[in-house]
Amino acid sequence: MNVLKSLGLVCATALLLACASVDLSPQGKDGGAPTEPSARQLAGDMPLPPGASIRAPDTLVMGSGNRWIGRISLSVPGESQSIFAYFRDGLPGAGWTLTSSSYSKLSLLTFSKGERVASVQLQPSSFGGNEVLITVTPAVRPAGTAP
């Protein structure tokens, strides 16, 4: 039992050290405002709305480009309806297929692209603007289907 606890502790420590070496700070190289290329690189094939800023503490991205999975947390200025329309109308242009959407106080859009599924959750922020959470995961295959 102690071996399992020790192994778990080693794995957790390694994971924390790996995450600590990734700089997700929203600052540019000069310590100023976020750089647009870094935000675009982080999101890969997922277009981000103009003015969006990444909330690094709530963001976890594994991989890059067209193969990343994880979660991107954004603060986006503007009206909720226009941000919803940005994702609904803009992501298909980047190759994502809209599979479902629901606009309300807590809006949700679901997309698919290749072997991945993306959900975009949008809600107004209590401080103005909008909180957007983009989650991209591998698509689940029905049992008995070949890759």
C-alpha positions in Angstrom: 0.0 0.0 0.0 2.9 2.4 0.8 4.3 1.7 -2.6 1.1 2.9 -4.3 1.0 6.0 -2.1 4.7 6.8 -3.0 4.1 6.2 -6.7 1.0 8.5 -6.6 3.0 11.2 -4.8 5.8 10.9 -7.4 3.4 11.2 -10.2 1.6 14.1 -8.7 4.9 15.9 -8.1 6.0 15.3 -11.6 2.7 16.6 -13.0 3.0 19.8 -10.9 6.6 20.4 -11.9 5.6 19.9 -15.6 2.8 22.4 -15.2 5.0 24.9 -13.3 7.4 25.0 -16.2 4.7 26.2 -18.7 4.3 29.9 -18.7 0.6 30.8 -19.2 1.0 34.3 -17.9 -1.1 36.7 -20.0 1.9 39.1 -20.5 3.9 39.7 -23.5 7.7 39.2 -23.5 8.2 42.9 -22.5 5.9 42.4 -19.5 3.1 44.4 -21.2 -0.2 43.5 -22.6 -0.9 40.0 -23.9 0.4 39.3 -27.3 -2.2 38.2 -29.9 0.1 35.5 -31.5 0.5 33.8 -28.1 -3.3 33.6 -27.6 -3.8 32.3 -31.1 -1.0 29.8 -30.7 -2.6 28.6 -27.4 -6.1 28.2 -29.1 -4.6 26.6 -32.2 -7.5 26.0 -34.6 -10.0 27.6 -32.4 -10.6 31.3 -33.4 -10.9 33.6 -30.4 -13.1 36.8 -30.3 -11.4 40.2 -30.6 -10.5 41.6 -27.2 -10.5 38.2 -25.5 -8.0 37.7 -22.7 -7.0 34.3 -21.4 -7.5 33.7 -17.7 -4.4 31.6 -17.1 -5.3 30.2 -13.7 -8.3 28.5 -15.2 -6.7 27.4 -18.4 -5.1 24.0 -19.1 -4.0 23.1 -22.7 -2.2 19.9 -23.7 -0.8 19.7 -27.2 -0.9 22.4 -29.9 -2.1 23.4 -33.3 -4.9 21.2 -34.6 -4.4 18.5 -32.0 -4.7 20.3 -28.7 -7.1 19.2 -26.0 -8.0 20.9 -22.7 -9.7 24.0 -21.4 -9.3 27.7 -22.2 -10.9 30.2 -19.9 -11.5 33.7 -21.4 -12.8 37.1 -20.4 -14.4 38.7 -23.4 -15.8 42.2 -23.6 -19.1 42.9 -25.4 -22.7 41.8 -25.5 -23.3 38.1 -24.9 -25.5 37.7 -28.0 -22.7 39.0 -30.3 -20.1 36.7 -28.6 -22.5 33.8 -29.0 -22.9 34.7 -32.7 -19.1 35.0 -33.1 -18.6 31.3 -32.0 -21.7 30.0 -33.8 -20.9 31.6 -37.1 -17.1 31.8 -36.9 -16.0 28.3 -35.9 -17.4 26.6 -38.9 -15.1 28.7 -41.0 -12.2 27.1 -39.1 -13.5 23.6 -39.9 -15.6 23.0 -36.8 -19.1 21.6 -37.3 -21.9 23.0 -35.1 -23.8 20.0 -33.5 -25.9 21.9 -31.0 -26.5 25.3 -29.4 -28.6 26.9 -26.7 -28.7 30.6 -26.1 -29.7 31.7 -22.6 -28.2 33.2 -19.4 -25.8 30.3 -19.6 -25.3 29.5 -23.3 -23.7 26.4 -24.7 -22.5 25.5 -28.2 -21.1 22.1 -29.2 -18.8 21.5 -32.2 -17.0 18.6 -33.7 -13.9 18.5 -35.9 -12.2 15.3 -36.9 -11.5 13.3 -33.8 -12.3 16.1 -31.3 -15.4 17.7 -29.7 -15.5 21.2 -28.4 -18.0 22.8 -26.1 -18.2 26.6 -25.7 -19.9 27.8 -22.5 -20.7 31.5 -22.3 -22.2 33.6 -19.5 -22.2 37.2 -18.5 -19.6 38.2 -15.9 -20.7 39.9 -12.8 -18.1 42.6 -13.5 -19.2 43.3 -17.1 -18.2 41.4 -20.2 -18.5 37.7 -20.5 -16.8 34.5 -19.2 -16.2 32.0 -21.9 -15.0 28.4 -21.2 -13.8 26.4 -24.2 -13.3 22.7 -23.6 -11.9 20.4 -26.3 -11.8 16.6 -25.8 -11.2 13.6 -27.9 -14.4 12.3 -29.5 -15.9 9.2 -28.0 -16.3 6.3 -30.4 -19.2 4.0 -30.0 -18.2 0.5 -28.7 -17.2 -1.9 -31.5 -16.1 0.7 -34.0 -12.7 0.6 -35.5 -10.4 3.7 -35.4 
